C-alpha cells in the first residue's frame, strides 16, 4: 500500500471515529503499529490532524485525533487522485480481460 493510500485511509478512519487508538488503526489499516505511528506523526506534522489528550479519561495516554480544515481538503484531494488511479487500473484490467477472452475464443475455434 502506497503512503498516499495509507494517509487517505487513516484520514477516513479518523474522521469516522477520532477516538480510535493507534493499535486499532493499525489493525484496520493492516499495517504495524510502528508504521501507523509514523503515518500519524506525518499527518500531525503537515497540520492535517490535531491531537488532544482525553480530558475525562482513565486512559491518560488516549488521544482524540481531529482532522483540521486542511486535513479535510487533503483527504478530498487524496481521494480524487486515488479514484483516478483506480479508474486507470480498471480500464487496463478490462482491456486485458477482453484480450484474454478473444484469445480463448480463438483457441476454442482451432
C-alpha positions as CSV (number, residue, x, y, z in Angstrom):
1,X,0.0,0.0,0.0
2,X,1.4,3.4,-1.0
3,X,2.0,6.1,1.6
4,X,-0.8,8.2,-0.1
5,X,-3.2,5.3,0.3
6,X,-2.3,4.9,3.9
7,X,-2.7,8.6,4.5
8,X,-6.2,8.6,2.8
9,X,-7.3,5.5,4.8
10,X,-6.0,7.0,8.0
11,X,-7.8,10.3,7.4
12,X,-11.0,8.5,6.6
13,X,-10.8,6.3,9.8
14,X,-10.0,9.3,12.0
15,X,-12.9,11.3,10.5
16,X,-15.3,8.4,11.3
17,X,-14.0,7.9,14.9
18,X,-11.4,10.3,16.3
19,X,-11.0,8.3,19.4
20,X,-9.5,5.2,17.7
21,X,-6.3,4.0,19.3
22,X,-3.1,3.5,17.2
23,X,-3.4,-0.2,17.8
24,X,-7.0,-0.2,16.4
25,X,-5.9,2.0,13.5
26,X,-3.0,-0.4,12.7
27,X,-5.3,-3.4,12.7
28,X,-7.9,-1.7,10.4
29,X,-5.2,-0.5,8.0
30,X,-3.4,-3.9,8.0
31,X,0.0,-2.4,8.9
32,X,2.2,-2.4,12.0
33,X,1.6,-0.1,15.0
34,X,5.0,1.5,14.3
35,X,4.0,2.2,10.7
36,X,0.7,3.6,11.9
37,X,2.6,5.9,14.4
38,X,4.9,7.1,11.6
39,X,2.0,7.9,9.3
40,X,0.0,9.6,12.1
41,X,3.1,11.7,13.0
42,X,3.4,12.8,9.4
43,X,-0.2,13.9,9.3
44,X,0.3,15.8,12.5
45,X,3.5,17.5,11.2
46,X,1.6,18.5,8.0
47,X,-1.1,20.0,10.1
48,X,-3.8,17.7,8.6
49,X,-4.6,16.2,12.0
50,X,-4.6,17.7,15.5
51,X,-4.2,15.5,18.6
52,X,-5.5,16.3,22.1
53,X,-5.5,14.2,25.3
54,X,-8.8,13.0,26.5
55,X,-9.7,15.3,29.4
56,X,-12.1,12.9,31.2
57,X,-10.5,9.6,30.6
58,X,-8.9,6.9,32.8
59,X,-6.5,6.3,30.0
60,X,-4.4,9.4,30.0
61,X,-2.4,8.1,27.0
62,X,-5.6,8.2,24.9
63,X,-5.8,10.8,22.2
64,X,-8.5,12.5,20.2
65,X,-7.4,12.9,16.6
66,X,-9.4,15.6,14.8
67,X,-9.0,16.5,11.1
68,X,-8.1,20.1,10.6
69,X,-9.8,22.1,7.7
70,X,-6.6,21.5,5.7
71,X,-6.8,17.8,6.6
72,X,-10.4,17.6,5.2
73,X,-9.2,19.3,2.0
74,X,-6.2,17.0,1.7
75,X,-8.5,14.0,2.3
76,X,-10.6,15.1,-0.7
77,X,-7.5,15.6,-2.8
78,X,-6.1,12.2,-2.0
79,X,-9.5,10.6,-2.6
80,X,-9.7,12.2,-6.0
81,X,-6.2,11.0,-7.0
82,X,-6.9,7.5,-5.6
83,X,-10.1,7.4,-7.7
84,X,-8.3,8.5,-10.8
85,X,-5.6,5.8,-10.3
86,X,-8.2,3.1,-9.7
87,X,-10.2,4.1,-12.8
88,X,-7.0,3.8,-14.9
89,X,-6.3,0.4,-13.4
90,X,-9.9,-0.7,-14.1
91,X,-9.6,0.4,-17.8
92,X,-6.3,-1.5,-18.1
93,X,-7.8,-4.6,-16.4
94,X,-10.8,-4.6,-18.7
95,X,-8.6,-4.3,-21.7
96,X,-6.6,-7.3,-20.6
97,X,-9.7,-9.3,-19.8
98,X,-11.0,-8.6,-23.3
99,X,-7.7,-9.6,-24.9
100,X,-7.7,-12.8,-22.9
101,X,-11.4,-13.5,-23.9
102,X,-10.5,-13.1,-27.5
103,X,-7.5,-15.3,-27.2
104,X,-9.6,-18.1,-25.5
105,X,-12.2,-17.8,-28.3
106,X,-9.6,-18.2,-31.0
107,X,-8.1,-21.2,-29.2
108,X,-11.6,-22.8,-28.9
109,X,-12.2,-22.4,-32.7
110,X,-8.9,-24.1,-33.6
